[in-house]
């Protein structure tokens, strides 16, 4: 049944992906009305997250961001489906990658590159960065397996558009150390703003005006392989178009001096840059995510 379910879903999505994006955005507009007003998908959580993140904003301002979020969320859905049938030429027209030379410089230094990403813009399109670099030639990304095996396979199929090694978080350390033994340099993408599990609430910071636990695994593993840490800043100048800017994560002397077993200044710097990126265009962040489920005093 699982295999049948996968083939049925992927066949439907491939048929939808044949439609031009101009038509799919019309579909997205209709989907937005259903998601926000009929099904009221996570409306309460979105409103609460926005209110806590931006206590200085008025109700009208928060509602405007919420409307923009649902529009962007539905756009991301159709854009992700479109990955099953979109040309390299159109992706190049829609995605502008800047400062990709920072990745190539690290490869020239024979260092692995850890690219920190957030749930901002369309993170499924981020792999387009690998098309704009000549080195390193080995690419991977970390992911959390979905509860649904059918949709887990569907997303693997969608992501297979790019020759990227998909690495589960559980296998991350072992796989990355093996890659270091086999290749001097490689690129790994980390979506590093995910909520840690209840058993991993060890590191906290202030993010979007709230006590926030964060995952330090990327920096922990990076120390073992002399990784270069970079951040992918994302902007959405207009519908269906993204600017992805590679940013060097450079520590201040004070932050560098704090590096230690329980200090992770690169992740904290990444979160500060992500926060600034979100504040510039809050509607393109994933507010439906239960990011602040765990509280510091309830560990």
Secondary structure, 3 states (H helix, E strand, C coil): CHHHHHHHHHHHHHHHHCCCHHHHHHHHHHHHHHHHHHCCCCHHHHHHHHHHHCCCCCHHHHHHHHHHHHHHHHHHHHHHHHCCCCCHHHHHHHEEEECCHHHHHHHHCCCCEEEEECCECCHHHHHHHHHHCCCCCCEEEEECCCCCHHHHHHHHHHHCCCCCEEEEHHHHHHHHHHHHHHCCCCEEEEECCCCCCHHHCCCEEEECCEEEECCCHHHHHHHHHCCEEEEEEEEEEECCEEEEEEEECCCCHHHHHCCECCECHHHHHHHHHHHHHHHHCHHHECCCCCCCCCCHHHC
